[in-house]
Amino acid sequence: MPHEIKLANSEPMLTAVVRDRVHPRELSRFVPAACGEVWSFVCAANLPKPGRHVALYLDAQGSVEVGAEVSEPFTGNDRVHCSQLPSGRVATTVHFGPYQHLSEAHTKICRWCAEHGHQLAGISWEVYGHWDESWNANPSQIRTDVFYLLQDQRAYTALHLTAVSPAV
């Protein structure tokens, strides 16, 4: 299924997360383990209305926050922290299919942004659909929403113009 890229405004979403620095080849192990750890914490803490699992990629050095959406702030522990997904202008797409093919959605968004003149802010995230048992038999239906935060073009332009304009 082709990825349709859209521009949207993302609102902040509170999350319960495990923070770490993870090498890309370790993500397929780390993300499910961190989601499970956070889900256990959420259930033990009786946090109301837990939502979907998330993975937030903060930089190119592998800094990640992985966990679940939550409906209110909470006090964490030495492993699980209260955080939030970013707000702002994003490029986004929906990926249907196995998680090992998510890189296709990321590549499409990055390519689309480059082709359309949108500057990436260096932060991206995935929001995983609530697991449906039918996905075991038909993994092509697994839903993951992928988001890339965009740089604020007004701030970028103002910064760029200030940097190149001669002093008066």
Short mmCIF file of the C-alpha atoms (twelve columns), coordinates in Angstrom:
data_MODEL
# 
_entry.id   MODEL 
# 
loop_
_atom_site.group_PDB 
_atom_site.id 
_atom_site.type_symbol 
_atom_site.label_atom_id 
_atom_site.label_alt_id 
_atom_site.label_comp_id 
_atom_site.label_asym_id 
_atom_site.label_seq_id 
_atom_site.Cartn_x 
_atom_site.Cartn_y 
_atom_site.Cartn_z 
_atom_site.pdbx_PDB_model_num 
ATOM 1   C CA . MET A 1   0.000  0.000   0.000  1 
ATOM 2   C CA . PRO A 2   1.442  3.407   -0.951 1 
ATOM 3   C CA . HIS A 3   2.140  5.967   1.757  1 
ATOM 4   C CA . GLU A 4   0.149  9.193   1.427  1 
ATOM 5   C CA . ILE A 5   2.117  12.015  3.041  1 
ATOM 6   C CA . LYS A 6   0.148  14.835  4.667  1 
ATOM 7   C CA . LEU A 7   0.964  17.995  6.584  1 
ATOM 8   C CA . ALA A 8   -0.817 18.389  9.899  1 
ATOM 9   C CA . ASN A 9   -0.600 20.102  13.267 1 
ATOM 10  C CA . SER A 10  0.291  17.795  16.134 1 
ATOM 11  C CA . GLU A 11  -0.941 18.513  19.632 1 
ATOM 12  C CA . PRO A 12  1.162  17.480  22.648 1 
ATOM 13  C CA . MET A 13  0.255  14.078  24.114 1 
ATOM 14  C CA . LEU A 14  1.303  12.960  27.585 1 
ATOM 15  C CA . THR A 15  3.246  9.717   27.653 1 
ATOM 16  C CA . ALA A 16  4.694  7.226   30.112 1 
ATOM 17  C CA . VAL A 17  8.101  6.231   28.744 1 
ATOM 18  C CA . VAL A 18  11.400 4.493   29.245 1 
ATOM 19  C CA . ARG A 19  14.282 6.691   28.043 1 
ATOM 20  C CA . ASP A 20  17.481 5.292   26.611 1 
ATOM 21  C CA . ARG A 21  20.068 5.561   23.872 1 
ATOM 22  C CA . VAL A 22  19.600 2.647   21.469 1 
ATOM 23  C CA . HIS A 23  21.524 1.602   18.365 1 
ATOM 24  C CA . PRO A 24  19.154 1.298   15.366 1 
ATOM 25  C CA . ARG A 25  19.709 -2.450  14.999 1 
ATOM 26  C CA . GLU A 26  18.589 -2.922  18.642 1 
ATOM 27  C CA . LEU A 27  15.251 -1.085  18.225 1 
ATOM 28  C CA . SER A 28  13.341 -4.231  17.218 1 
ATOM 29  C CA . ARG A 29  14.248 -5.709  20.605 1 
ATOM 30  C CA . PHE A 30  14.143 -2.550  22.722 1 
ATOM 31  C CA . VAL A 31  10.789 -1.105  21.596 1 
ATOM 32  C CA . PRO A 32  8.602  -4.134  22.480 1 
ATOM 33  C CA . ALA A 33  10.451 -4.661  25.787 1 
ATOM 34  C CA . ALA A 34  10.066 -0.992  26.778 1 
ATOM 35  C CA . CYS A 35  6.391  -0.989  25.757 1 
ATOM 36  C CA . GLY A 36  5.812  -4.021  27.980 1 
ATOM 37  C CA . GLU A 37  7.681  -2.466  30.906 1 
ATOM 38  C CA . VAL A 38  5.701  0.760   30.622 1 
ATOM 39  C CA . TRP A 39  2.394  -1.074  30.237 1 
ATOM 40  C CA . SER A 40  3.113  -3.033  33.425 1 
ATOM 41  C CA . PHE A 41  3.883  0.242   35.229 1 
ATOM 42  C CA . VAL A 42  0.711  1.900   33.907 1 
ATOM 43  C CA . CYS A 43  -1.430 -1.024  35.102 1 
ATOM 44  C CA . ALA A 44  0.277  -1.259  38.514 1 
ATOM 45  C CA . ALA A 45  -0.078 2.508   39.026 1 
ATOM 46  C CA . ASN A 46  -3.759 2.368   37.989 1 
ATOM 47  C CA . LEU A 47  -3.266 5.222   35.538 1 
ATOM 48  C CA . PRO A 48  -6.625 5.982   33.896 1 
ATOM 49  C CA . LYS A 49  -7.233 5.594   30.177 1 
ATOM 50  C CA . PRO A 50  -3.861 4.379   28.901 1 
ATOM 51  C CA . GLY A 51  -3.602 4.719   25.156 1 
ATOM 52  C CA . ARG A 52  -1.543 3.416   22.282 1 
ATOM 53  C CA . HIS A 53  2.142  2.529   22.408 1 
ATOM 54  C CA . VAL A 54  4.630  5.092   21.099 1 
ATOM 55  C CA . ALA A 55  8.285  5.412   20.133 1 
ATOM 56  C CA . LEU A 56  9.795  8.914   20.023 1 
ATOM 57  C CA . TYR A 57  13.147 9.322   18.245 1 
ATOM 58  C CA . LEU A 58  14.827 12.444  19.613 1 
ATOM 59  C CA . ASP A 59  18.095 12.671  17.694 1 
ATOM 60  C CA . ALA A 60  20.533 10.946  15.363 1 
ATOM 61  C CA . GLN A 61  22.526 9.590   18.336 1 
ATOM 62  C CA . GLY A 62  19.794 7.066   19.207 1 
ATOM 63  C CA . SER A 63  18.035 8.877   22.072 1 
ATOM 64  C CA . VAL A 64  14.537 7.404   22.327 1 
ATOM 65  C CA . GLU A 65  11.490 7.445   24.554 1 
ATOM 66  C CA . VAL A 66  9.275  4.376   24.271 1 
ATOM 67  C CA . GLY A 67  6.034  3.697   26.094 1 
ATOM 68  C CA . ALA A 68  2.352  4.577   25.966 1 
ATOM 69  C CA . GLU A 69  -0.029 7.509   25.826 1 
ATOM 70  C CA . VAL A 70  -1.490 8.517   29.197 1 
ATOM 71  C CA . SER A 71  -4.337 10.853  30.084 1 
ATOM 72  C CA . GLU A 72  -2.801 12.764  33.003 1 
ATOM 73  C CA . PRO A 73  0.566  13.636  34.558 1 
ATOM 74  C CA . PHE A 74  1.972  11.091  37.031 1 
ATOM 75  C CA . THR A 75  4.981  10.478  39.237 1 
ATOM 76  C CA . GLY A 76  7.251  7.891   37.682 1 
ATOM 77  C CA . ASN A 77  10.115 5.876   39.055 1 
ATOM 78  C CA . ASP A 78  13.782 5.385   38.184 1 
ATOM 79  C CA . ARG A 79  12.827 3.736   34.844 1 
ATOM 80  C CA . VAL A 80  9.420  5.096   33.781 1 
ATOM 81  C CA . HIS A 81  9.032  8.841   33.279 1 
ATOM 82  C CA . CYS A 82  6.193  11.216  32.473 1 
ATOM 83  C CA . SER A 83  6.909  12.924  29.144 1 
ATOM 84  C CA . GLN A 84  5.001  14.022  26.054 1 
ATOM 85  C CA . LEU A 85  4.989  13.759  22.303 1 
ATOM 86  C CA . PRO A 86  5.902  17.043  20.586 1 
ATOM 87  C CA . SER A 87  3.503  19.601  19.243 1 
ATOM 88  C CA . GLY A 88  3.872  21.537  16.020 1 
ATOM 89  C CA . ARG A 89  3.705  21.170  12.267 1 
ATOM 90  C CA . VAL A 90  4.393  17.609  11.093 1 
ATOM 91  C CA . ALA A 91  4.626  15.520  7.973  1 
ATOM 92  C CA . THR A 92  2.778  12.282  8.598  1 
ATOM 93  C CA . THR A 93  1.668  9.047   6.995  1 
ATOM 94  C CA . VAL A 94  -0.080 5.834   7.983  1 
ATOM 95  C CA . HIS A 95  1.860  2.620   7.486  1 
ATOM 96  C CA . PHE A 96  -0.041 -0.645  7.111  1 
ATOM 97  C CA . GLY A 97  2.081  -3.745  7.434  1 
ATOM 98  C CA . PRO A 98  4.661  -5.489  9.582  1 
ATOM 99  C CA . TYR A 99  6.894  -3.364  11.786 1 
ATOM 100 C CA . GLN A 100 10.024 -4.536  9.960  1 
ATOM 101 C CA . HIS A 101 8.808  -2.491  6.959  1 
ATOM 102 C CA . LEU A 102 8.316  0.773   8.884  1 
ATOM 103 C CA . SER A 103 11.534 2.139   7.419  1 
ATOM 104 C CA . GLU A 104 9.652  2.485   4.123  1 
ATOM 105 C CA . ALA A 105 7.285  5.028   5.690  1 
ATOM 106 C CA . HIS A 106 10.195 6.954   7.211  1 
ATOM 107 C CA . THR A 107 12.035 7.029   3.884  1 
ATOM 108 C CA . LYS A 108 8.925  8.215   2.020  1 
ATOM 109 C CA . ILE A 109 8.309  11.078  4.473  1 
ATOM 110 C CA . CYS A 110 11.943 12.230  4.357  1 
ATOM 111 C CA . ARG A 111 12.020 12.086  0.558  1 
ATOM 112 C CA . TRP A 112 8.652  13.889  0.264  1 
ATOM 113 C CA . CYS A 113 9.799  16.660  2.628  1 
ATOM 114 C CA . ALA A 114 13.021 17.163  0.661  1 
ATOM 115 C CA . GLU A 115 11.087 17.308  -2.630 1 
ATOM 116 C CA . HIS A 116 8.567  19.823  -1.227 1 
ATOM 117 C CA . GLY A 117 11.013 22.097  0.625  1 
ATOM 118 C CA . HIS A 118 10.090 21.143  4.185  1 
ATOM 119 C CA . GLN A 119 12.933 21.186  6.720  1 
ATOM 120 C CA . LEU A 120 12.907 18.334  9.246  1 
ATOM 121 C CA . ALA A 121 13.478 19.250  12.900 1 
ATOM 122 C CA . GLY A 122 15.289 15.978  13.664 1 
ATOM 123 C CA . ILE A 123 12.504 14.464  15.794 1 
ATOM 124 C CA . SER A 124 10.155 11.712  14.668 1 
ATOM 125 C CA . TRP A 125 7.760  9.278   16.301 1 
ATOM 126 C CA . GLU A 126 5.564  6.273   15.724 1 
ATOM 127 C CA . VAL A 127 2.165  5.610   17.270 1 
ATOM 128 C CA . TYR A 128 1.195  1.959   17.127 1 
ATOM 129 C CA . GLY A 129 -2.415 0.850   16.707 1 
ATOM 130 C CA . HIS A 130 -4.026 -1.174  19.498 1 
ATOM 131 C CA . TRP A 131 -3.199 -4.785  18.691 1 
ATOM 132 C CA . ASP A 132 -5.982 -6.694  16.978 1 
ATOM 133 C CA . GLU A 133 -5.828 -10.498 17.034 1 
ATOM 134 C CA . SER A 134 -6.633 -10.595 13.301 1 
ATOM 135 C CA . TRP A 135 -3.198 -9.026  12.682 1 
ATOM 136 C CA . ASN A 136 -1.578 -12.333 13.691 1 
ATOM 137 C CA . ALA A 137 -3.075 -13.940 10.573 1 
ATOM 138 C CA . ASN A 138 -2.895 -10.820 8.370  1 
ATOM 139 C CA . PRO A 139 0.066  -8.586  9.317  1 
ATOM 140 C CA . SER A 140 -0.627 -6.353  6.309  1 
ATOM 141 C CA . GLN A 141 -3.361 -4.750  8.449  1 
ATOM 142 C CA . ILE A 142 -1.060 -3.660  11.307 1 
ATOM 143 C CA . ARG A 143 -1.415 0.136   11.605 1 
ATOM 144 C CA . THR A 144 1.364  2.513   12.611 1 
ATOM 145 C CA . ASP A 145 1.136  6.297   12.320 1 
ATOM 146 C CA . VAL A 146 4.493  7.941   11.580 1 
ATOM 147 C CA . PHE A 147 5.243  11.613  12.281 1 
ATOM 148 C CA . TYR A 148 8.161  13.947  11.526 1 
ATOM 149 C CA . LEU A 149 8.314  17.309  13.267 1 
ATOM 150 C CA . LEU A 150 9.063  20.135  10.824 1 
ATOM 151 C CA . GLN A 151 11.172 23.181  11.527 1 
ATOM 152 C CA . ASP A 152 9.208  26.375  11.984 1 
ATOM 153 C CA . GLN A 153 9.805  28.024  8.607  1 
ATOM 154 C CA . ARG A 154 9.279  31.562  9.965  1 
ATOM 155 C CA . ALA A 155 11.874 31.007  12.695 1 
ATOM 156 C CA . TYR A 156 14.203 29.283  10.214 1 
ATOM 157 C CA . THR A 157 13.858 32.137  7.713  1 
ATOM 158 C CA . ALA A 158 14.360 34.815  10.387 1 
ATOM 159 C CA . LEU A 159 17.420 32.999  11.754 1 
ATOM 160 C CA . HIS A 160 18.819 32.476  8.258  1 
ATOM 161 C CA . LEU A 161 18.244 36.107  7.238  1 
ATOM 162 C CA . THR A 162 19.820 37.375  10.478 1 
ATOM 163 C CA . ALA A 163 22.846 35.142  9.923  1 
ATOM 164 C CA . VAL A 164 23.470 36.358  6.365  1 
ATOM 165 C CA . SER A 165 22.390 40.008  6.622  1 
ATOM 166 C CA . PRO A 166 25.165 42.566  7.069  1 
ATOM 167 C CA . ALA A 167 25.141 44.542  10.303 1 
ATOM 168 C CA . VAL A 168 23.787 48.066  9.955  1 
# 
